[in-house]
Amino acid sequence: MTHPARIPPLHPFADAIKLRIDEHGPGHSTSSVEIVPDIHHNPHRVTHGAVLYALADTGMGAALYPTLARGEACATIEIKMSYFRAVPSGVVRCETNLINRGRTIANLDSRLYVGDTLVAQANGNYAILKPKIEVADTAL
């Protein structure tokens, strides 16, 4: 890998939920979101599970992107999410590590914390998408 892919600079969904990528490198990332009740809460006054899922999904992408070659992209295939504690407030920190990266599929693990308390864990598989090769016109 001589030309790693860059994390896309625009991420409107992450911006909308105020998700931050705090650090990332090949195979690891730390991301976070400070819970704002008017944005993140469900009707039960705790953080909606989709916010935590989005934090894990985005953290996984941030850890995987630096391992991609120029022109490659990645897409979520599946994520299994386990929720352990309700999150009414605070900063949720997501620590992600690459478990295995093959040619076409990668597996990553995210652990979400409020302070030192583990509130959720996710394991995800991602497709590694190769760039399409343009074929020259060979018509006679």
HUHUBEL-V235095 format. One record per residue. OMEGA is omega in whole degrees, -180 to 180 (NA if undefined). BURIAL is 1 if it has 16 or more other ideal C-beta (glycine too) atoms within 10 Angstrom, else 0. D_LAST is the distance of its C-alpha to the last C-alpha in whole Angstrom. Layout:
<<OMEGA;BURIAL;D_LAST> <OMEGA;BURIAL;D_LAST>>
This chain:
<<-179;0;37> <-178;0;37> <-177;0;36> <175;0;38> <177;1;37> <174;0;40> <-180;1;42> <-176;0;41> <180;0;43> <178;0;43> <-174;0;45> <-179;0;46> <178;0;48> <177;1;50> <-177;0;51> <-180;0;52> <176;1;54> <179;0;55> <-179;1;54> <168;0;54> <-175;1;52> <174;0;55> <177;0;53> <177;1;50> <-179;0;48> <175;0;46> <178;1;48> <174;1;50> <170;1;51> <179;1;54> <-177;1;54> <173;1;57> <174;1;58> <-174;0;61> <176;1;63> <-174;0;63> <-178;0;65> <-179;0;64> <-166;0;60> <-174;1;60> <170;1;63> <-180;0;63> <-179;0;66> <177;0;68> <170;0;68> <-177;1;66> <178;1;62> <180;1;60> <180;0;58> <177;0;55> <179;1;56> <177;1;56> <180;1;53> <178;1;51> <178;1;53> <-179;1;52> <-180;1;48> <177;1;48> <178;1;50> <177;1;47> <-180;1;44> <178;1;46> <-177;1;47> <-175;1;43> <-179;1;41> <178;1;42> <-176;1;41> <175;1;37> <178;0;35> <179;0;33> <178;0;31> <175;1;33> <177;1;35> <179;1;37> <179;0;39> <172;0;42> <179;0;42> <173;0;45> <173;1;49> <-175;0;52> <174;1;55> <180;0;59> <-176;0;61> <-177;0;64> <172;0;66> <-179;0;66> <179;1;66> <-177;0;68> <176;0;67> <177;0;66> <176;0;63> <180;1;61> <-180;1;59> <176;1;56> <-175;1;56> <176;1;53> <174;0;52> <179;1;48> <-179;0;49> <175;0;46> <175;1;43> <179;0;40> <-173;0;36> <-179;0;36> <176;0;39> <177;1;42> <-178;1;46> <179;1;48> <176;1;52> <174;1;54> <-176;1;58> <-175;1;59> <162;1;63> <-170;1;65> <178;0;67> <-176;0;68> <176;0;67> <-178;0;64> <179;1;63> <177;1;60> <180;1;58> <173;1;54> <-175;1;51> <174;1;48> <-177;1;44> <173;1;41> <173;0;38> <-173;1;36> <179;0;32> <178;0;30> <176;0;27> <179;0;24> <178;0;21> <-180;0;18> <180;0;15> <179;0;12> <-178;0;9> <-180;0;6> <-180;0;4> <NA;0;0>>
